[in-house]
Every structure is written in structure tokens, then in C-alpha cells.
């Protein structure tokens, strides 16, 4: 489940040198009763640094002013850096490609999977914030594509398509391809009519880098949930088919399973999920560029319910 806007993350090159990332909570991946972004939030500040060609960023407010080269762009009410919309060349010239772009699934009118009053979009945002924080503290440049409850499709004024869902996915894809991150991690939550179904599923592209990252994340999240799921080739997924960077979709658990729900809705549980993703990213970066070679097929487990 994937949609919405771009949050620019940590240390984004020349624009954010000297900016302290340790002071605040992190990006914006949950509408839960989790950490709320505030002006001093590094995730909130760094996250708005990302924009994509033809779209405005997280707050939905376009900033048309041009950015002087060595200065940070204006910040929104959430403290995130922003980049003027509708100018891919300017975006690329002011933001070094991040190490990780975190795609925060759903948002705004699109709640994603539901269990009672609990919505997937909120869990996604909370997990993203904590993942952002751990990655930035580890020294990685990170970008979030939304820092609050917001539909990325609202920013898509460039695609003439009546489907809000397609506009949302296209916006996410365009942001990713404009920023050219080393890795794209899309965060989601699963759902099933079978309440006993639990645990993470990580979907990957048909390339070695994506499969390697998916395997690293899958193994670490399996350890948290006591499952033995294999990563899955997500060949039909819009973002995985079109993203130019190695990309994975991480279904962190089932909203319909009590054990997974407890983990995903507690600060401690989400911190463990975030740490697993951070460690997987570290393993990927340490391994070096795996290139676009074919990945083969990791597993034949059923695709997560969307």
C-alpha cells in the first residue's frame, strides 16, 4: 500500500551541512498516538528537503522561490526543508542523492488497511519516523516522502489520470526517480481475513540489489516475529516495476493479527522494527553496489493481501 509526498531526510549534502540530526524525533510515518513532528524535529526538518519535478512537498504548499546554492531551502510548519516544485534540475542540483528514501505508504484520504479505529497509514508514518531517526543517527542521508497525514496524490498536478490511486503511485515513483536514492524502502502494513496470519513480508524487484536488501530486512524482521517467511518477487507492484533505484516494499506485519498489532502500535515494538531496517541498510551499504544484475527468485510465499 503505497502513496504520498516527499520528505527530505538527513544530511542531504551541501544544503544541510552542520544541521543537527540528533535533536528530534524523526520523519513522519504514523497518525497513531506516536511522536508528533515539531519544529526542532530533525526528521521533520530534513524530510522536506526532497521535492520532485512538477509537484510540491509534504505540506501541500508550493514554494516558487529559487534556492541559493549553499543555503537551506525554506521550512514548513513541521520544520521540514522544502524544495521549489516543478523543477527537476533545481531539485537535483540542491539535493545530493540520499542513501535512503523512505516511502510512507498511504495517507490523507487513503487510510490503507483497517482494524477498528486503527489505520495502516498511521502505523506507516510512525514506523517511518523511528526508522528515519535511527538511520540519520547512524550517519545516513535519509528522505521521507511525507511527514504527516497527507495524500501524495494531492501534489500530482502533472499526470492527467482520473484515478487518485494511480496519481498517488505515480507521484511516489517520480519523487524516487528524481532523487535517485541508493535505496528505496516503502513501508506498509498487511491485512488478512485469517487472524492467525502474522509476520513481515518483504517484496523485491528483479535485481540483485533489491533482493539482497529484501533478504536482509526479511531475516531481521522474521527474528522479531518468530516467522520464517521468504522475500517475495513483487513483479506486479507499480513502484517496484518503475523505480530506478533498488527498491523494496516492507509489509511490517498484519494489522489483523493481535501480536503484530501490539508490536506495530507500541513505541518499543516500532523501535525494534526500525532497528531491523537500519541494520539491513547498513549491511547493504557495507556490501557495496550490487548492480542491476538479475536476482533470481527468493521464495514462493503468497503475496501479501493489499
C-alpha positions as CSV (number, residue, x, y, z in Angstrom):
1,X,0.0,0.0,0.0
2,X,1.8,3.0,-1.3
3,X,1.1,6.7,-1.7
4,X,2.0,10.4,-1.0
5,X,4.7,13.1,-0.7
6,X,8.3,13.6,-0.3
7,X,10.2,14.3,2.9
8,X,13.8,15.1,2.6
9,X,16.0,13.4,5.1
10,X,19.2,13.8,7.0
11,X,22.5,15.3,5.9
12,X,21.2,16.0,2.4
13,X,24.5,17.2,1.1
14,X,25.6,20.8,0.7
15,X,22.2,22.1,1.8
16,X,22.3,20.7,5.3
17,X,25.9,20.7,6.4
18,X,26.2,21.2,10.1
19,X,22.5,20.6,10.7
20,X,22.0,18.6,13.9
21,X,20.0,15.4,13.3
22,X,20.2,14.1,16.9
23,X,17.8,16.6,18.5
24,X,14.4,15.4,17.4
25,X,12.1,12.5,16.8
26,X,12.2,11.6,13.1
27,X,10.2,11.6,9.9
28,X,6.5,11.1,9.7
29,X,5.1,7.7,9.1
30,X,2.2,7.4,11.5
31,X,-1.0,9.1,12.6
32,X,-1.1,6.8,15.7
33,X,-0.6,8.2,19.1
34,X,3.0,8.3,18.3
35,X,5.6,11.1,18.2
36,X,4.3,14.2,16.6
37,X,6.7,16.2,14.4
38,X,7.7,19.5,15.9
39,X,9.8,22.4,14.8
40,X,13.0,21.0,16.2
41,X,12.4,17.5,14.8
42,X,15.4,16.6,12.6
43,X,13.3,14.2,10.7
44,X,10.8,16.9,10.2
45,X,13.5,19.4,9.1
46,X,15.5,17.2,6.8
47,X,12.5,15.5,5.4
48,X,11.1,18.4,3.4
49,X,14.4,18.7,1.5
50,X,13.0,16.5,-1.2
51,X,10.7,17.6,-3.9
52,X,10.0,16.2,-7.3
53,X,9.6,17.6,-10.7
54,X,6.2,19.1,-11.1
55,X,5.0,18.6,-7.5
56,X,5.0,20.4,-4.2
57,X,6.1,18.8,-0.9
58,X,4.7,17.5,2.2
59,X,2.7,20.4,3.4
60,X,1.0,20.8,0.1
61,X,2.2,24.4,-0.1
62,X,4.3,25.2,-3.2
63,X,7.4,27.3,-2.8
64,X,8.2,29.0,-6.0
65,X,11.3,30.9,-4.8
66,X,14.6,29.9,-6.2
67,X,17.1,28.5,-3.7
68,X,20.6,30.0,-3.3
69,X,23.2,27.2,-3.7
70,X,24.7,26.9,-0.3
71,X,21.7,27.8,1.8
72,X,18.9,25.5,3.1
73,X,15.5,25.9,1.5
74,X,12.5,27.2,3.4
75,X,10.9,25.1,6.0
76,X,7.3,24.2,6.5
77,X,5.2,24.5,9.7
78,X,6.5,21.0,10.5
79,X,10.1,22.1,10.3
80,X,10.9,20.1,7.2
81,X,13.0,21.5,4.4
82,X,11.3,22.1,1.2
83,X,12.4,22.5,-2.4
84,X,10.6,24.5,-5.0
85,X,8.2,22.3,-7.1
86,X,8.2,21.9,-10.9
87,X,11.9,22.0,-11.4
88,X,13.7,18.6,-11.5
89,X,17.0,20.1,-12.4
90,X,16.9,22.5,-9.5
91,X,15.9,19.7,-7.2
92,X,18.8,17.6,-8.2
93,X,21.3,20.4,-8.0
94,X,20.4,21.2,-4.4
95,X,20.0,17.8,-3.0
96,X,22.7,15.1,-3.2
97,X,21.1,11.7,-3.8
98,X,20.2,10.4,-0.4
99,X,21.3,7.0,0.9
100,X,17.7,6.0,1.6
101,X,14.3,7.3,0.5
102,X,11.5,6.1,2.8
103,X,8.2,5.9,1.0
104,X,5.5,6.3,3.7
105,X,2.5,4.2,2.5
106,X,-0.9,5.7,2.1
107,X,-2.0,9.0,3.9
108,X,-4.8,11.5,3.8
109,X,-8.0,10.1,2.3
110,X,-6.2,6.8,1.8
111,X,-6.1,5.0,5.1
112,X,-4.8,1.7,3.8
113,X,-5.6,-1.4,5.8
114,X,-8.0,-1.0,8.7
115,X,-8.7,-2.7,12.1
116,X,-11.3,-1.0,14.1
117,X,-10.2,2.6,14.5
118,X,-6.5,1.7,13.7
119,X,-5.4,2.7,10.2
120,X,-2.4,1.5,8.3
121,X,-1.4,5.0,7.2
122,X,-0.7,5.9,10.8
123,X,1.4,2.9,11.6
124,X,3.4,3.5,8.4
125,X,4.1,7.1,9.5
126,X,5.2,6.1,13.0
127,X,7.5,3.4,11.8
128,X,9.0,5.7,9.2
129,X,9.7,8.4,11.8
130,X,11.6,6.0,14.0
131,X,13.4,4.4,11.1
132,X,14.4,7.8,9.9
133,X,15.7,8.7,13.3
134,X,17.9,5.6,13.7
135,X,19.2,5.8,10.1
136,X,20.2,9.5,10.5
137,X,21.8,8.9,13.8
138,X,23.9,6.2,12.1
139,X,25.1,8.8,9.7
140,X,23.0,8.0,6.6
141,X,21.3,10.7,4.4
142,X,17.6,9.9,4.6
143,X,14.5,11.3,2.9
144,X,10.8,10.8,3.8
145,X,8.2,11.4,1.2
146,X,5.6,12.6,3.7
147,X,5.9,13.8,7.3
148,X,2.2,13.9,8.3
149,X,-1.2,12.6,7.3
150,X,-1.3,13.8,3.7
151,X,-2.2,12.2,0.4
152,X,0.7,12.5,-2.1
153,X,-1.9,12.3,-4.9
154,X,-2.9,15.9,-3.9
155,X,0.6,17.0,-5.2
156,X,0.3,15.3,-8.5
157,X,-0.8,18.1,-10.9
158,X,1.2,16.7,-13.8
159,X,-0.5,13.4,-14.6
160,X,-3.8,13.5,-16.4
161,X,-5.5,10.5,-14.9
162,X,-8.8,10.3,-13.1
163,X,-7.6,7.6,-10.7
164,X,-6.4,9.1,-7.4
165,X,-4.6,5.8,-6.7
166,X,-2.6,6.0,-9.9
167,X,-1.7,9.6,-9.4
168,X,-0.5,8.8,-5.9
169,X,1.7,5.9,-7.1
170,X,3.0,8.0,-10.0
171,X,3.9,10.8,-7.6
172,X,5.8,8.5,-5.4
173,X,7.6,6.9,-8.3
174,X,8.5,10.3,-9.8
175,X,9.9,11.5,-6.5
176,X,12.1,8.4,-6.2
177,X,13.4,8.7,-9.7
178,X,14.1,12.4,-9.3
179,X,16.1,12.0,-6.1
180,X,17.9,8.9,-7.2
181,X,18.5,7.4,-3.7
182,X,20.8,4.4,-3.2
183,X,17.8,2.6,-1.8
184,X,14.0,3.0,-1.8
185,X,12.2,1.4,1.1
186,X,8.4,1.5,1.0
187,X,6.7,0.9,4.4
188,X,3.3,-0.8,4.6
189,X,1.1,-3.0,6.8
190,X,-0.6,-6.2,5.8
191,X,-4.1,-7.5,6.3
192,X,-5.9,-10.9,6.2
193,X,-9.2,-12.5,6.9
194,X,-7.2,-15.2,8.7
195,X,-6.3,-13.6,12.0
196,X,-3.6,-16.1,12.8
197,X,-1.6,-14.9,9.8
198,X,1.3,-12.8,11.1
199,X,4.8,-11.5,10.5
200,X,6.6,-9.5,7.9
201,X,6.7,-9.9,4.1
202,X,9.3,-8.0,2.0
203,X,8.7,-7.7,-1.7
204,X,11.6,-7.0,-4.1
205,X,12.4,-6.2,-7.7
206,X,14.1,-8.5,-10.2
207,X,17.6,-7.2,-9.5
208,X,20.4,-8.3,-7.2
209,X,20.5,-5.2,-5.1
210,X,16.7,-5.3,-4.3
211,X,16.8,-9.0,-3.5
212,X,19.8,-8.6,-1.2
213,X,18.2,-5.7,0.8
214,X,14.9,-7.6,0.9
215,X,16.6,-10.7,2.3
216,X,18.5,-8.6,4.9
217,X,15.2,-6.9,6.1
218,X,13.2,-10.1,5.9
219,X,15.6,-12.1,8.1
220,X,15.8,-9.4,10.8
221,X,12.0,-8.9,10.9
222,X,11.4,-12.6,11.0
223,X,13.6,-12.8,14.1
224,X,11.2,-10.3,15.8
225,X,8.0,-12.1,14.9
226,X,9.2,-15.7,15.1
227,X,8.4,-16.4,11.5
228,X,10.3,-17.9,8.6
229,X,8.9,-16.0,5.6
230,X,10.9,-15.6,2.5
231,X,11.2,-12.4,0.5
232,X,8.8,-12.3,-2.5
233,X,9.3,-11.0,-6.0
234,X,6.7,-8.2,-6.3
235,X,6.6,-8.2,-10.0
236,X,3.1,-6.7,-10.3
237,X,3.7,-3.8,-8.0
238,X,3.7,-0.3,-9.6
239,X,6.6,1.2,-7.5
240,X,8.8,-1.9,-7.9
241,X,8.3,-2.1,-11.6
242,X,9.1,1.6,-12.2
243,X,11.6,2.7,-9.5
244,X,15.1,3.1,-11.0
245,X,16.9,2.6,-7.6
246,X,17.0,-0.8,-5.8
247,X,13.6,-0.8,-4.1
248,X,11.7,-3.0,-1.6
249,X,8.2,-2.9,-0.1
250,X,8.2,-3.9,3.6
251,X,4.9,-5.2,5.0
252,X,6.0,-4.9,8.6
253,X,3.2,-7.1,10.0
254,X,-0.6,-7.9,9.9
255,X,-2.9,-5.3,11.3
256,X,-5.4,-8.1,11.7
257,X,-3.1,-10.1,14.0
258,X,-3.1,-9.3,17.7
259,X,0.6,-10.0,18.2
260,X,1.7,-8.0,15.2
261,X,-0.7,-5.2,16.1
262,X,0.9,-4.9,19.6
263,X,4.4,-4.6,18.1
264,X,3.4,-2.1,15.5
265,X,1.4,0.2,17.8
266,X,3.9,0.3,20.7
267,X,6.9,2.6,20.7
268,X,9.2,-0.2,21.8
269,X,7.9,-2.5,19.1
270,X,8.3,0.0,16.3
271,X,11.8,0.8,17.6
272,X,12.7,-2.8,17.1
273,X,11.3,-2.8,13.6
274,X,13.2,0.4,12.8
275,X,16.4,-1.1,14.2
276,X,16.0,-4.1,12.0
277,X,15.6,-2.0,8.9
278,X,18.6,0.2,9.9
279,X,20.8,-2.9,10.4
280,X,19.7,-4.2,7.0
281,X,20.5,-0.9,5.3
282,X,23.9,-1.0,7.0
283,X,24.6,-4.5,5.7
284,X,23.6,-3.4,2.2
285,X,25.8,-0.3,2.2
286,X,28.7,-2.3,3.6
287,X,28.3,-4.9,0.9
288,X,28.7,-2.3,-1.8
289,X,26.9,-1.7,-5.1
290,X,25.3,-4.9,-6.2
291,X,24.5,-3.6,-9.6
292,X,21.3,-4.2,-11.7
293,X,22.0,-7.9,-12.3
294,X,19.2,-10.5,-12.2
295,X,18.1,-11.6,-8.7
296,X,16.6,-14.9,-9.3
297,X,13.6,-15.9,-7.2
298,X,13.8,-16.0,-3.4
299,X,10.6,-17.5,-2.4
300,X,7.1,-18.7,-3.4
301,X,5.1,-17.5,-0.4
302,X,1.7,-16.0,-1.3
303,X,1.7,-12.3,-2.0
304,X,0.5,-10.2,0.9
305,X,-3.1,-9.1,0.8
306,X,-3.4,-5.5,-0.3
